[in-house]
Amino acid sequence: MARNFKDLSEREILALAVSLEEEDGRVYADFAEGLRETYPATAKLFDDMGKEESEHRASLIETYRTRFGEHIPLIRRQDVKGFVQRGPLWLKRPLKISDVRKQAELMELETRQFYQKAIEQVTDAGIRKLLGDLEEIERKHQVAAEAMEESIAPSVKKTEDEAQRLLFVLQIVQPGLAGLMDGSVSTLAPVFAAAFATKSSHDALLVGLAASIGAGISMSLAEALSDDGSMTGRGRPMLRGSVTGLMTAAGGIGHTLPFLIKDFHVAFLAAVIVVAMELATIAWVRNRYMDTPLLSAAFQVVVGGVLVFAVGIWIGSS
């Protein structure tokens, strides 16, 4: 079970900091290697950032040894609640500089928030000073990561609006999209299975409402309990859980409401149209906020939706 950050001792906080700095340094080294041929200047920047992370790690280890001895317990980001799990972007080839920039921004934002939170929790003056110094360096790293925008579009400056957009995506769009996708796709099978099995709009309506509301409650709790947002900037758990739960329920209820129509065939046709609109909305949101190519997003969403839709019809017709 992952532990709450507030339950960590000063010894464990230092051990976690060592692990975080080592991971970030290795990620930056991989970014540098992947960008060196196409973007040598940016690769050099990542080389420098990686070396600084190694120096931070050395400072943390020295402080740890002075305070607590030689053995440093293994505490990783996945062992503590509040960290976003990172996909291995650094392993992809060729690396896209836009993806790398966004990942670096999120990494530095998360690390800064870790140090800010850690300073509030430790009492040792020497440790607090070290963590404060590292937090200030991470702030400079964040500025450097933001400046990589110039490598993509030199005429465009990053503004506060972009920072607000990033928080909006983290706190609202991502949990809302996860809920909408789950509600729209996962409830297709039970709704249309019930519709084809009973040929009754009323029965399909009841099954759809039960599936949608149940999924909304489940997703709301899962999202709220998965991450306290203290390290990631993803906002309050209750807010994210509410957004996810409401969008999950809305995604399922959308193609359930047409079964208020008593004529089964008319209701079924209306539900199919609503499903198509839901899938198109998901593809648009992924393209607009997650930078997924529209055709790719549409293909992924449609394939998943059609498969679940077909399973529901097949089961209901058996």
C-alpha positions in Angstrom: 0.0 0.0 0.0 1.3 3.4 -0.9 1.9 5.7 2.1 0.6 9.1 2.8 3.2 11.8 2.5 2.2 13.3 5.9 3.1 10.0 7.5 6.8 10.0 6.4 9.5 10.8 8.9 12.4 13.2 8.1 14.6 10.2 7.4 12.1 8.8 4.9 11.6 12.2 3.3 15.3 12.5 2.7 15.4 9.0 1.3 12.5 9.8 -1.0 14.3 13.0 -2.2 17.4 11.0 -3.1 15.3 8.6 -5.1 13.5 11.4 -6.9 16.7 13.3 -7.8 18.2 10.1 -9.2 15.2 9.3 -11.3 14.9 12.8 -12.7 18.6 12.9 -13.5 18.4 9.7 -15.5 15.3 10.8 -17.3 17.1 14.1 -18.3 20.1 12.0 -19.5 17.8 10.0 -21.7 16.1 13.1 -23.0 19.5 14.5 -23.9 20.5 11.4 -25.7 17.3 11.3 -27.7 17.5 14.9 -28.8 21.2 15.3 -29.3 21.2 14.7 -33.1 18.2 16.9 -34.0 18.3 19.5 -31.2 21.9 19.7 -29.9 21.3 22.9 -27.9 18.3 21.5 -26.0 20.3 18.3 -25.5 23.0 20.3 -23.9 20.5 21.9 -21.6 19.2 18.5 -20.5 22.8 17.4 -19.9 23.4 20.3 -17.6 20.1 19.7 -15.8 20.9 16.1 -15.3 24.3 16.9 -13.9 22.7 19.3 -11.4 20.2 16.6 -10.4 23.3 14.4 -9.6 24.8 17.1 -7.5 21.5 17.5 -5.6 21.4 13.8 -5.0 25.0 13.9 -3.7 24.1 16.8 -1.3 21.0 14.9 -0.1 23.0 11.7 0.5 25.7 13.6 2.5 23.1 15.3 4.6 21.4 11.9 5.2 24.6 10.2 6.2 25.4 13.0 8.7 21.9 12.8 10.3 20.9 9.1 10.0 23.9 6.9 9.0 24.9 4.9 6.0 21.8 2.9 5.2 19.3 4.8 3.0 15.9 3.0 2.7 14.5 2.5 -0.7 11.4 4.8 -1.0 10.2 5.5 -4.5 7.6 7.8 -6.0 5.2 4.9 -6.5 5.5 4.1 -2.8 4.0 7.4 -1.8 0.5 8.8 -2.6 0.4 12.1 -4.6 2.8 11.4 -7.4 1.6 10.9 -11.0 2.9 7.7 -12.6 5.1 8.6 -15.6 4.9 6.8 -18.9 8.3 6.0 -20.3 8.4 8.9 -22.8 12.2 8.9 -22.7 12.3 5.5 -24.4 10.5 6.6 -27.5 12.4 7.3 -30.7 12.3 9.7 -32.3 11.6 12.0 -29.4 9.3 15.0 -30.0 10.7 18.1 -28.5 7.1 19.3 -27.7 6.4 16.2 -25.7 9.8 16.4 -23.9 9.2 20.1 -23.0 5.8 19.3 -21.5 7.2 16.3 -19.6 10.1 18.4 -18.2 7.7 21.1 -17.1 5.5 18.6 -15.2 8.6 17.0 -13.7 9.9 20.3 -12.4 6.5 21.4 -11.1 6.1 18.1 -9.3 9.6 18.3 -7.7 9.1 21.9 -6.6 5.9 21.0 -4.9 7.6 18.0 -3.2 10.2 20.3 -1.7 7.7 22.9 -0.7 5.6 20.2 1.0 8.7 18.6 2.6 9.9 21.9 4.1 6.6 22.2 5.9 7.0 18.8 7.4 10.7 18.7 8.6 11.9 20.5 11.7 15.7 20.1 11.4 17.1 23.5 10.4 19.9 22.1 8.3 17.5 19.8 6.3 15.1 22.7 5.9 17.8 24.9 4.4 19.0 22.2 2.0 15.4 21.5 0.8 14.8 25.2 0.4 17.9 25.6 -1.7 16.9 22.7 -3.9 13.4 24.1 -4.3 14.9 27.3 -5.6 17.1 25.5 -8.1 14.1 23.4 -9.3 12.2 26.7 -9.8 15.1 27.8 -12.2 14.8 24.4 -13.9 11.1 25.0 -14.4 11.9 28.3 -16.0 14.4 26.6 -18.3 11.9 23.9 -19.2 9.4 26.6 -20.1 12.0 28.4 -22.3 12.2 25.3 -24.5 9.1 26.7 -26.1 11.4 28.9 -28.1 12.8 25.8 -29.8 9.3 25.1 -31.2 8.0 28.6 -31.9 10.6 31.3 -31.2 7.9 34.0 -31.6 5.7 32.7 -28.9 6.3 33.4 -25.2 4.9 31.3 -22.5 2.4 33.3 -20.4 0.5 32.9 -17.2 -2.5 31.8 -19.4 -0.5 28.8 -20.5 0.3 27.9 -16.8 -3.4 28.2 -16.0 -4.3 26.1 -18.9 -1.9 23.4 -17.7 -3.5 23.4 -14.3 -7.0 23.3 -15.9 -5.9 20.2 -17.9 -4.5 18.5 -14.9 -7.3 19.3 -12.5 -10.4 19.3 -14.7 -9.9 18.0 -18.2 -7.9 14.8 -17.4 -10.2 13.5 -14.7 -13.3 14.6 -16.7 -12.1 12.9 -19.8 -11.3 9.7 -17.9 -14.8 9.7 -16.5 -16.5 10.5 -19.8 -14.6 7.8 -21.6 -15.5 5.2 -18.9 -19.1 6.2 -18.7 -19.7 6.4 -22.5 -17.9 3.2 -23.4 -18.2 0.9 -20.4 -22.0 1.3 -20.1 -22.7 0.6 -23.7 -22.6 -3.2 -23.3 -25.2 -3.5 -20.4 -27.5 -0.9 -21.8 -27.7 -2.4 -25.3 -27.6 -6.0 -24.0 -30.7 -5.2 -21.9 -32.3 -3.4 -24.8 -31.9 -6.3 -27.2 -32.7 -9.0 -24.6 -36.0 -7.4 -23.5 -37.0 -5.3 -26.5 -38.3 -2.9 -23.8 -37.3 0.7 -23.6 -38.3 0.8 -19.9 -36.0 -2.1 -19.0 -33.1 -0.6 -21.0 -33.7 2.7 -19.2 -33.5 1.1 -15.8 -30.4 -0.9 -16.5 -28.7 2.2 -18.1 -29.5 4.4 -15.1 -28.2 1.8 -12.6 -25.0 1.2 -14.6 -24.3 4.9 -15.1 -24.9 6.0 -11.5 -23.0 3.0 -10.1 -20.1 3.6 -12.4 -20.1 7.3 -11.5 -19.9 6.5 -7.8 -17.2 3.9 -8.3 -15.0 6.2 -10.5 -15.5 9.1 -8.2 -14.2 7.2 -5.2 -11.3 5.6 -7.2 -10.1 9.0 -8.5 -10.4 10.7 -5.1 -8.5 8.0 -3.3 -5.8 7.5 -6.0 -3.9 10.8 -5.5 -4.1 13.6 -2.9 -2.7 16.1 -5.4 0.0 17.4 -3.0 2.9 16.7 -5.4 1.3 16.9 -8.8 -0.8 20.1 -8.9 -3.8 18.0 -9.8 -6.0 19.8 -7.3 -8.1 18.6 -4.4 -9.1 14.9 -4.4 -12.8 15.8 -3.8 -12.9 18.1 -6.8 -11.2 15.6 -9.1 -13.4 12.8 -7.8 -16.5 14.8 -8.3 -15.6 15.8 -11.8 -14.7 12.2 -12.7 -17.9 10.8 -11.1 -20.2 13.3 -12.7 -18.7 12.9 -16.2 -18.8 9.1 -15.8 -22.5 9.2 -14.9 -23.2 11.8 -17.7 -21.4 9.6 -20.3 -23.7 6.7 -19.4 -26.9 8.6 -19.0 -26.4 10.3 -22.3 -27.2 7.2 -24.3 -29.7 5.9 -21.7 -32.1 8.8 -21.8 -33.3 8.1 -25.4 -35.0 5.0 -23.9 -37.5 7.3 -22.3 -39.1 7.0 -25.8 -41.7 4.2 -25.6 -41.2 3.1 -29.2 -38.2 0.7 -28.9 -37.0 1.1 -32.4 -37.1 4.9 -32.3 -35.4 4.9 -28.9 -32.7 2.5 -30.1 -31.9 4.7 -33.2 -31.8 7.9 -31.0 -29.4 6.1 -28.6 -27.1 5.1 -31.4 -27.0 8.8 -32.6 -26.2 9.9 -29.0 -23.4 7.3 -28.8 -21.8 8.7 -32.0 -22.0 12.2 -30.6 -20.4 11.1 -27.3 -17.5 9.3 -29.1 -17.0 12.4 -31.3 -16.9 14.6 -28.2 -14.2 12.4 -26.6 -12.1 12.5 -29.7 -12.4 16.3 -29.9 -11.4 16.8 -26.3 -8.4 14.5 -26.6 -7.3 16.5 -29.7 -8.0 19.9 -28.1 -6.4 19.4 -24.7 -4.3 16.3 -24.9 -2.6 17.1 -28.2 -3.7 13.7 -29.7 -4.0 13.9 -33.5 -7.7 14.0 -34.4 -7.7 11.0 -36.7 -5.8 9.0 -34.2 -8.0 10.0 -31.3 -11.2 9.3 -33.4 -9.9 5.9 -34.5 -9.0 4.8 -31.0 -12.3 5.9 -29.5 -14.4 4.6 -32.3 -12.8 1.1 -32.3 -13.2 0.8 -28.5 -16.8 2.0 -28.7 -17.8 -0.2 -31.6 -16.3 -3.3 -29.9 -18.2 -2.7 -26.6 -21.4 -1.8 -28.6 -21.1 -5.1 -30.6 -20.5 -7.1 -27.4 -23.7 -5.7 -25.9 -25.8 -6.4 -28.9 -24.3 -9.9 -29.2 -25.0 -10.8 -25.6 -28.5 -9.3 -25.7 -29.4 -11.2 -28.8 -28.1 -14.5 -27.5 
